[in-house]
Each structure stands twice: as C-alpha cells, then as structure tokens.
Amino acid sequence: MDQLRRGVAEYCVLAVLKGDEHYGFDLARKLAELRIVASEGTIYPLLARLRREGLVSTQWRESALGPPRRYYILTTAGDQVLQQFRERWRIFREIVDSLLGTK
C-alpha cells in the first residue's frame, strides 16, 4: 500500500491545491490525516520538486501566529498535469476493478 500511496501522492497534492492555496504545514497535516503521506518530512521534498517542475508556485506571507509562511498555489501547468492524471486514473481504476471483479 505504501508504494501505491507514494505513486499518487504528488497528484493528491495537486488535487488539494486545485481548490485553494495552502501553506506547507497545513497541507502536510491534511494529507497525513488522509494517510496519503506519513509526515511533514515526506511532503516538503515533494513540494520542492513540484515547485522546480513548475507545477506549483509559492508566495511568502506574514502570519499573525509566528514567522512568515510559504503558501503553495497550483499553476496552470499543474492543473493540466492533474487533468491528465484524472483521465489516466479513471482508465487504470476501470481496468483494476474489472480484474478484481468489483465492476
């Protein structure tokens, strides 16, 4: 199951960012609750890679609760990658469901 989660974690990050921007800790907490990532230590390298690839952008903002926070925002390229993944996932899911006899 861990391999499956790792394989889709980046797309789950993009999907969460589709609806709204999030700062790193908030994003890590949300994905940990869903058991997509194990910890903050998992999410930050992934976010850095997505940023380098141009799939997310960042913006620093002051916080009333402490130091400035880096907010992650889905880019147009990230949205396109997410849309392509959704279609591939749909096809993959249908194939697996048919093999498992669940569809």
C-alpha positions in Angstrom: 0.0 0.0 0.0 2.9 2.4 0.7 4.1 2.1 -2.9 0.7 2.9 -4.2 0.4 6.0 -1.9 3.8 7.2 -3.0 2.9 6.8 -6.6 -0.1 9.1 -6.3 1.0 11.5 -3.5 2.0 14.2 -5.9 -1.3 14.1 -7.7 -3.1 14.2 -4.4 -1.1 17.4 -3.5 -2.1 18.9 -6.8 -5.8 18.0 -6.2 -5.8 19.6 -2.8 -4.2 22.7 -4.2 -6.8 22.8 -7.0 -9.4 24.2 -4.7 -7.3 26.6 -2.7 -3.8 27.6 -1.8 -2.3 26.1 1.4 0.8 26.6 3.5 3.2 23.7 3.9 2.3 22.6 7.4 -1.5 22.8 6.7 -1.0 20.8 3.5 1.1 18.2 5.3 -1.5 17.9 8.1 -4.3 17.4 5.7 -2.5 14.7 3.7 -1.4 13.0 6.8 -5.0 12.8 8.1 -5.9 11.2 4.8 -2.9 8.8 5.2 -1.5 9.9 1.8 1.8 11.0 3.4 3.3 9.8 6.7 4.8 13.1 7.9 6.0 16.6 7.2 9.4 15.2 6.2 7.7 13.5 3.3 5.8 16.4 2.0 8.4 19.1 1.8 10.8 17.4 -0.6 7.7 16.6 -2.8 6.6 20.2 -2.7 10.1 21.4 -3.6 10.1 19.0 -6.6 6.7 20.2 -7.7 7.9 23.8 -7.5 11.0 23.0 -9.5 8.9 21.4 -12.2 6.6 24.4 -12.4 3.5 22.6 -11.2 3.1 24.7 -8.1 4.3 28.2 -7.3 4.8 29.8 -3.9 4.2 33.0 -2.1 5.5 34.1 1.3 3.0 35.8 3.6 3.3 37.3 7.0 1.5 35.3 9.7 -0.1 36.7 12.9 0.8 33.5 14.6 4.5 33.4 14.0 7.1 33.6 11.2 6.1 34.1 7.6 4.5 31.2 5.8 5.1 29.8 2.3 1.8 29.2 0.5 1.7 26.8 -2.3 -0.5 27.5 -5.3 -1.4 25.3 -8.3 -0.1 26.6 -11.6 -1.7 26.3 -15.0 0.8 23.5 -15.8 0.0 21.8 -12.5 -3.7 21.9 -13.4 -3.0 20.4 -16.8 -1.0 17.6 -15.2 -3.8 16.9 -12.7 -6.4 16.8 -15.5 -4.2 14.3 -17.5 -3.8 12.2 -14.3 -7.5 12.1 -13.7 -8.1 10.5 -17.1 -5.3 8.0 -16.7 -6.5 7.2 -13.2 -10.1 6.6 -14.4 -8.8 4.2 -17.1 -6.5 2.4 -14.6 -9.2 2.1 -12.0 -11.6 0.6 -14.5 -9.0 -2.0 -15.5 -8.2 -2.9 -11.9 -11.9 -3.0 -11.0 -12.6 -5.4 -13.9 -9.7 -7.6 -12.9 -10.8 -7.7 -9.3 -14.4 -8.3 -10.3 -15.7 -5.2 -8.5 -17.2 -3.6 -11.5 
